[in-house]
Amino acid sequence: MNRIQNGTLPLPASNKDKTKDWQLEILMEKLRSKAAQFKTLPEISKNVRMTLLEKRYALDSVEKSQHQKMSRYVTALDQSHIAPKYGGTAGKLKFVVEPSGVFISSDMFYLEIFLDPSGAVKDVKIHHEGKKDQQSCTELVNCLSRGDFDDFTAQLEGFASIYELNAEKKVKCKAFIALESLETDLTTLAQLQMFMKESFSLIHKSPVGILEKRRGGHPMKLTYFVSPYDLINVEKNDLDAISIETIINKKLGYSVTVCMDGSAAHKLQTDSLITVNRNINGKNTPSYSPLTPQNSAVFPACFVLKLNKPMPMCLSLVRQIQKIHPWSEIDTVPTQPLLSLIVQHASDGKMDSSNNKGLFVTLPDQNHCYFMTENKNMDGLLISSIPFTHPAHVANILVILREQALFNTIISSCVRPNSRQDFENMTMFEVSALSSTHISISLEHPMEESMATAEVDLTDISNLVCRIHNPGTPPPANTPDTTSELAAKILNKCFSLPVTLRAIIKLWERQSMRRSTYGGHENFSLPLGSGDPGGHKGGARPRAHGIRGG
């Protein structure tokens, strides 16, 4: 009995097995509790790096100097309110300062800023979750070297915005891979269009316009439309020649950036979808692969083209975009008459063409007043971004955006908030839009008691057409329509209704003088030459002051 109490005698087999099972269960429970605390290998690697950077030891004078310089970096970054901006799905940024540099981390990416012995920024490396290697980022080095912390903040915001998805970490880590795959395909399209040598055609006719690759946290940019107004050189009182370098350096024109936004679930590419084929004529053409489980993944996100400025868009063109990719969110945006929306947007809300309010335009030798007549079938709405899911969508969407940008530019040319209101010496015009490619302008002929009409066709951006319908005496048979030719030539140069109509009125005045000189018959063989009514010397480029007007 005592041996049993002292535990020296074996227990019955059934009790012994139960004890072992009980001990094993306790051991497994401890393992389960510990396993919940374990981290993945990448997380462990990052934690080790953070721990090493947090190690404290005595600093010599050189290290103290470097530490002070990097502390100034962090102070400037903190004053830019970087960290508070990342309290959402991207996680707050963490800053650690060491003599060798600064370590900035979030749950989806981290940056290492390296210093040289003098304390200057030597390199900045970025590592994204889901990517194997770090990458040096020249753009971040440059902005820190010049002390541009606003730009550094903007780039951090750009990186963080990629991961602002309502998803698990293993899904979010693929977001940058998806965006990189799309950028690779768009870059391939840009390379295929380089056979276009003329800058005008490259901007307005190519699939992706002028492509600027991603620069650090700044997303890829596509410039798809440039107006002559963007090229005005005030110092030279003329227009600069259109060139890729000028557009990029001065950030001119209408553009979109290629981004990713959180949304409902969509299948997005995780690999390149473009294959380049060479046809029998030796021309390279792209072919697109469909999205499959091997080259795509499902994300609670969508690719988007973000406009550099909000754009009034005709509802019919919005419907065309919806055929390219479903865009149900836009259906909740309120609409209003398109011309009125364009006028309000172009004048920053200072002007309104509704309620029969005329738009005054002051030119060097004429005063115009434009009345906008709305088309009941042409409502519009303001858009800022357009969703899509496939690289093939981009070129089709840009075609629609170019059409709208051209239409808006032509209508906005009548919007001059600083023009004076001269009711006594003004010429009145009525502007109506039949569609996004056809505009009609009516006016009273200044020399005859009749109405004249200018019909503008915007179908081909490289060949705008302006037909002048004048009920007066038509030119002899087989004689070119000098008035319409002049109107089209000037319109293609300036994209401006006031400048074009000014030249037409001046031509009518000169024709009236010719008829008086030649006994009521106009000499149609006389060249325009330096006597061209618009002062354009045979249709040469319009002067900047003529475009600017008031």
KOLDREN-170403 format. One line per 3 residues: number of its first residue (from 0); their letters; for each residue x, y, z of C-alpha. Coordinates in steps of 0.1 Angstrom, whole numbers, plus 5000, padded with zeros to 4 digits. Layout:
BEGIN
NUM> a> X/Y/Z  ... .
This chain:
BEGIN
0> mnr> 5000/5000/5000  5028/5024/5009  5046/5016/4976 .
3> iqn> 5015/5025/4957  5012/5057/4976  5049/5066/4970 .
6> gtl> 5043/5059/4932  5068/5031/4930  5043/5006/4918 .
9> plp> 5030/5009/4883  4995/5021/4878  4970/5000/4859 .
12> asn> 4975/5001/4822  4943/5021/4815  4953/5049/4839 .
15> kdk> 4988/5050/4825  4975/5055/4789  4952/5082/4801 .
18> tkd> 4980/5101/4818  5002/5100/4786  4973/5112/4765 .
21> wql> 4967/5140/4790  5004/5150/4790  5005/5149/4752 .
24> eil> 4974/5171/4750  4990/5197/4773  5021/5197/4752 .
27> mek> 5002/5201/4719  4982/5230/4735  5014/5247/4744 .
30> lrs> 5027/5243/4708  4995/5257/4694  4997/5287/4716 .
33> kaa> 5033/5293/4705  5025/5288/4668  5001/5316/4668 .
36> qfk> 5029/5339/4678  5053/5328/4650  5057/5351/4620 .
39> tlp> 5065/5344/4584  5101/5345/4572  5098/5379/4555 .
42> eis> 5083/5394/4587  5111/5378/4608  5137/5393/4584 .
45> knv> 5122/5427/4587  5120/5425/4625  5156/5415/4627 .
48> rmt> 5166/5444/4605  5145/5468/4627  5161/5453/4659 .
51> lle> 5196/5458/4645  5188/5494/4636  5175/5500/4671 .
54> kry> 5207/5488/4687  5222/5515/4708  5260/5522/4711 .
57> ald> 5283/5552/4716  5287/5575/4686  5319/5592/4676 .
60> sve> 5319/5628/4663  5314/5618/4626  5285/5595/4634 .
63> ksq> 5270/5623/4656  5272/5647/4626  5255/5622/4603 .
66> hqk> 5229/5614/4630  5221/5651/4633  5217/5654/4595 .
69> msr> 5194/5624/4593  5174/5637/4623  5168/5668/4603 .
72> yvt> 5154/5646/4575  5131/5629/4599  5120/5662/4614 .
75> ald> 5112/5676/4580  5093/5645/4571  5074/5646/4603 .
78> qsh> 5066/5683/4597  5052/5671/4563  5028/5650/4583 .
81> iap> 5038/5618/4565  5031/5593/4593  4996/5604/4602 .
84> kyg> 4985/5599/4566  4991/5562/4568  4967/5551/4595 .
87> gta> 4945/5531/4571  4950/5498/4553  4986/5506/4544 .
90> gkl> 4995/5508/4580  5014/5537/4598  5049/5543/4587 .
93> kfv> 5077/5537/4613  5109/5558/4613  5142/5546/4628 .
96> vep> 5173/5569/4626  5208/5554/4626  5242/5569/4617 .
99> sgv> 5241/5551/4584  5207/5563/4574  5170/5561/4580 .
102> fis> 5147/5531/4578  5110/5538/4570  5086/5509/4570 .
105> sdm> 5050/5500/4567  5033/5466/4566  5035/5464/4528 .
108> fyl> 5068/5481/4519  5099/5497/4534  5126/5522/4524 .
111> eif> 5162/5524/4534  5179/5558/4530  5217/5554/4529 .
114> ldp> 5242/5582/4537  5278/5587/4525  5305/5599/4550 .
117> sga> 5296/5635/4543  5260/5630/4553  5246/5633/4518 .
120> vkd> 5220/5609/4505  5239/5581/4487  5210/5557/4479 .
123> vki> 5174/5549/4486  5163/5513/4483  5127/5502/4484 .
126> hhe> 5113/5467/4490  5077/5457/4483  5061/5427/4500 .
129> gkk> 5059/5399/4474  5090/5411/4456  5123/5392/4461 .
132> dqq> 5148/5420/4458  5152/5456/4468  5154/5482/4441 .
135> sct> 5173/5515/4442  5151/5545/4435  5169/5574/4418 .
138> elv> 5137/5596/4420  5137/5593/4458  5174/5600/4460 .
141> ncl> 5170/5632/4439  5141/5647/4458  5158/5641/4492 .
144> srg> 5191/5655/4479  5174/5687/4469  5154/5688/4502 .
147> dfd> 5120/5685/4484  5101/5668/4512  5067/5676/4496 .
150> dft> 5077/5655/4466  5091/5628/4489  5057/5628/4508 .
153> aql> 5039/5626/4475  5059/5596/4465  5053/5578/4498 .
156> egf> 5016/5585/4493  5019/5570/4458  5034/5538/4471 .
159> asi> 5009/5535/4500  4979/5541/4477  4987/5509/4458 .
162> yel> 4979/5488/4489  4948/5506/4501  4927/5475/4494 .
165> nae> 4902/5458/4517  4920/5425/4515  4944/5402/4534 .
168> kkv> 4981/5408/4532  4987/5379/4509  4963/5395/4484 .
171> kck> 4976/5430/4488  5012/5420/4483  5003/5411/4447 .
174> afi> 4989/5446/4439  5022/5461/4430  5030/5431/4408 .
177> ale> 4996/5436/4389  5004/5473/4384  5039/5466/4372 .
180> sle> 5025/5440/4347  5001/5466/4333  5029/5492/4331 .
183> tdl> 5050/5467/4312  5023/5462/4286  5017/5499/4281 .
186> ttl> 5054/5505/4277  5054/5478/4250  5026/5497/4232 .
189> aql> 5045/5529/4235  5076/5513/4219  5054/5500/4190 .
192> qmf> 5042/5535/4182  5076/5551/4180  5075/5549/4142 .
195> mke> 5054/5581/4144  5079/5608/4139  5056/5638/4141 .
198> sfs> 5049/5649/4177  5013/5660/4168  5005/5625/4155 .
201> lih> 5022/5608/4184  5002/5627/4210  4968/5626/4192 .
204> ksp> 4968/5595/4171  4989/5568/4189  4975/5542/4213 .
207> vgi> 4989/5557/4245  5001/5592/4236  5033/5604/4253 .
210> lek> 5042/5578/4279  5063/5587/4310  5073/5557/4330 .
213> rrg> 5068/5554/4367  5092/5575/4387  5095/5562/4422 .
216> ghp> 5061/5568/4438  5049/5589/4409  5027/5567/4387 .
219> mkl> 5030/5562/4350  5016/5592/4330  5000/5593/4295 .
222> tyf> 4996/5627/4278  4969/5623/4251  4959/5659/4240 .
225> vsp> 4977/5692/4238  4959/5724/4228  4976/5753/4210 .
228> ydl> 4966/5774/4241  4991/5752/4261  5019/5762/4237 .
231> inv> 5014/5800/4240  5048/5817/4247  5039/5851/4262 .
234> ekn> 5075/5864/4260  5078/5856/4223  5042/5866/4216 .
237> dld> 5039/5834/4196  5033/5797/4199  5061/5772/4207 .
240> ais> 5066/5743/4184  5049/5712/4197  5075/5687/4209 .
243> iet> 5077/5658/4233  5105/5675/4253  5085/5707/4257 .
246> iin> 5053/5688/4268  5072/5667/4294  5093/5695/4308 .
249> kkl> 5065/5720/4311  5038/5694/4320  5015/5705/4293 .
252> gys> 4982/5692/4280  4956/5667/4291  4970/5636/4307 .
255> vtv> 4960/5606/4329  4980/5586/4354  4978/5548/4356 .
258> cmd> 4968/5537/4391  4949/5512/4411  4919/5518/4433 .
261> gsa> 4900/5497/4458  4866/5485/4444  4845/5454/4440 .
264> ahk> 4863/5422/4431  4879/5422/4396  4903/5398/4378 .
267> lqt> 4935/5417/4371  4967/5407/4353  4997/5395/4372 .
270> dsl> 5018/5389/4341  5022/5406/4307  4993/5400/4283 .
273> itv> 5008/5415/4251  5025/5395/4224  5042/5414/4196 .
276> nrn> 5036/5400/4161  5053/5409/4128  5030/5410/4098 .
279> ing> 5038/5404/4062  5044/5442/4057  5071/5441/4084 .
282> knt> 5050/5461/4109  5048/5450/4145  5013/5447/4159 .
285> psy> 5002/5437/4194  4979/5408/4203  4963/5405/4237 .
288> spl> 4959/5373/4258  4927/5369/4277  4928/5368/4315 .
291> tpq> 4934/5333/4328  4941/5317/4362  4978/5315/4352 .
294> nsa> 4982/5352/4343  4958/5370/4367  4943/5370/4402 .
297> vfp> 4912/5384/4418  4916/5416/4437  4891/5439/4455 .
300> acf> 4904/5466/4431  4904/5480/4396  4929/5498/4374 .
303> vlk> 4920/5534/4369  4930/5563/4346  4931/5594/4368 .
306> lnk> 4927/5626/4349  4951/5654/4357  4921/5677/4360 .
309> pmp> 4883/5670/4361  4867/5669/4326  4831/5677/4316 .
312> mcl> 4821/5648/4295  4791/5642/4272  4768/5615/4285 .
315> slv> 4769/5597/4251  4807/5593/4254  4803/5580/4289 .
318> rqi> 4780/5553/4275  4807/5544/4250  4832/5539/4278 .
321> qki> 4807/5517/4297  4807/5494/4267  4845/5490/4270 .
324> hpw> 4843/5483/4307  4813/5483/4331  4812/5516/4350 .
327> sei> 4781/5516/4371  4793/5541/4397  4790/5569/4371 .
330> dtv> 4753/5564/4368  4748/5581/4402  4766/5613/4392 .
333> ptq> 4742/5642/4385  4741/5655/4350  4735/5690/4336 .
336> pll> 4735/5707/4301  4769/5701/4286  4778/5736/4273 .
339> sli> 4768/5752/4305  4790/5727/4324  4820/5734/4302 .
342> vqh> 4816/5772/4306  4814/5769/4344  4844/5746/4345 .
345> asd> 4865/5766/4322  4858/5799/4341  4863/5782/4376 .
348> gkm> 4826/5790/4383  4829/5827/4374  4807/5825/4343 .
351> dss> 4774/5807/4334  4760/5804/4299  4725/5794/4312 .
354> nnk> 4696/5819/4314  4707/5834/4280  4738/5850/4294 .
357> glf> 4762/5860/4267  4799/5853/4268  4820/5883/4259 .
360> vtl> 4853/5880/4241  4875/5911/4235  4899/5908/4205 .
363> pdq> 4924/5934/4193  4899/5949/4167  4866/5932/4174 .
366> nhc> 4842/5925/4203  4822/5892/4202  4794/5880/4223 .
369> yfm> 4786/5842/4223  4752/5827/4233  4753/5789/4240 .
372> ten> 4722/5770/4228  4719/5737/4246  4710/5705/4229 .
375> knm> 4684/5685/4249  4702/5653/4240  4736/5664/4252 .
378> dgl> 4738/5664/4289  4771/5661/4306  4788/5653/4338 .
381> lis> 4822/5659/4355  4846/5629/4356  4879/5625/4374 .
384> sip> 4889/5589/4368  4879/5560/4346  4881/5523/4357 .
387> fth> 4894/5495/4334  4907/5459/4338  4927/5451/4307 .
390> pah> 4956/5469/4288  4936/5468/4256  4910/5491/4272 .
393> van> 4935/5520/4275  4938/5529/4238  4900/5528/4233 .
396> ilv> 4894/5550/4263  4920/5576/4252  4903/5579/4218 .
399> ilr> 4871/5590/4236  4890/5613/4260  4907/5630/4230 .
402> eqa> 4873/5636/4213  4859/5652/4245  4891/5672/4251 .
405> lfn> 4890/5687/4216  4853/5696/4219  4858/5712/4253 .
408> tii> 4888/5732/4240  4867/5746/4211  4838/5756/4233 .
411> ssc> 4861/5770/4261  4878/5793/4235  4847/5815/4239 .
414> vrp> 4852/5817/4277  4871/5849/4286  4862/5860/4321 .
417> nsr> 4883/5892/4319  4868/5905/4286  4849/5938/4288 .
420> qdf> 4812/5940/4279  4809/5963/4249  4772/5962/4239 .
423> enm> 4775/5989/4212  4803/5975/4191  4798/5938/4195 .
426> tmf> 4791/5910/4170  4767/5884/4183  4771/5846/4177 .
429> evs> 4748/5817/4186  4767/5784/4193  4749/5751/4193 .
432> als> 4763/5715/4194  4747/5688/4173  4771/5662/4188 .
435> sth> 4805/5660/4203  4821/5663/4168  4798/5689/4152 .
438> isi> 4793/5725/4162  4772/5751/4145  4778/5789/4148 .
441> sle> 4752/5814/4135  4758/5851/4130  4745/5881/4112 .
444> hpm> 4766/5889/4081  4783/5922/4089  4781/5934/4053 .
447> ees> 4747/5920/4042  4713/5918/4058  4713/5880/4061 .
450> mat> 4724/5853/4085  4756/5832/4079  4765/5799/4095 .
453> aev> 4798/5782/4103  4797/5744/4105  4826/5729/4124 .
456> dlt> 4835/5692/4120  4858/5678/4147  4858/5642/4135 .
459> dis> 4895/5642/4125  4917/5661/4150  4945/5665/4124 .
462> nlv> 4921/5679/4098  4894/5701/4113  4868/5713/4088 .
465> cri> 4850/5746/4090  4824/5753/4063  4810/5788/4059 .
468> hnp> 4775/5790/4045  4769/5826/4033  4736/5834/4016 .
471> gtp> 4753/5862/3996  4767/5859/3961  4785/5825/3957 .
474> ppa> 4819/5824/3939  4820/5813/3903  4818/5776/3895 .
477> ntp> 4850/5756/3899  4864/5783/3922  4877/5773/3956 .
480> dtt> 4857/5783/3986  4882/5808/3999  4862/5816/4030 .
483> sel> 4859/5780/4042  4895/5773/4033  4907/5802/4054 .
486> aak> 4884/5792/4083  4897/5756/4083  4933/5767/4081 .
489> iln> 4931/5790/4111  4910/5766/4131  4935/5739/4127 .
492> kcf> 4962/5762/4139  4945/5777/4170  4915/5755/4180 .
495> slp> 4897/5788/4187  4863/5799/4175  4868/5837/4182 .
498> vtl> 4901/5838/4164  4887/5819/4134  4855/5840/4132 .
501> rai> 4875/5872/4135  4895/5862/4104  4863/5854/4085 .
504> ikl> 4847/5888/4094  4879/5905/4083  4878/5886/4050 .
507> wer> 4842/5896/4044  4851/5932/4050  4879/5930/4025 .
510> qsm> 4857/5912/3999  4832/5940/4003  4859/5966/3996 .
513> rrs> 4870/5946/3965  4835/5945/3952  4833/5983/3956 .
516> tyg> 4866/5988/3939  4857/5965/3909  4822/5978/3903 .
519> ghe> 4803/5953/3923  4823/5922/3912  4849/5907/3934 .
522> nfs> 4882/5897/3918  4885/5861/3931  4920/5857/3916 .
525> lpl> 4936/5882/3940  4958/5863/3965  4954/5868/4002 .
528> gsg> 4991/5874/4007  5000/5900/4034  4965/5914/4030 .
531> dpg> 4950/5883/4048  4923/5898/4070  4934/5880/4101 .
534> ghk> 4970/5893/4097  4982/5857/4093  5002/5862/4061 .
537> gga> 4985/5836/4040  4973/5814/4068  5005/5813/4088 .
540> rpr> 5004/5805/4125  4982/5829/4145  4999/5852/4169 .
543> ahg> 4996/5845/4206  4977/5878/4213  4950/5867/4188 .
546> irg> 4945/5835/4207  4945/5851/4241  4922/5879/4232 .
549> g> 4909/5893/4264 .
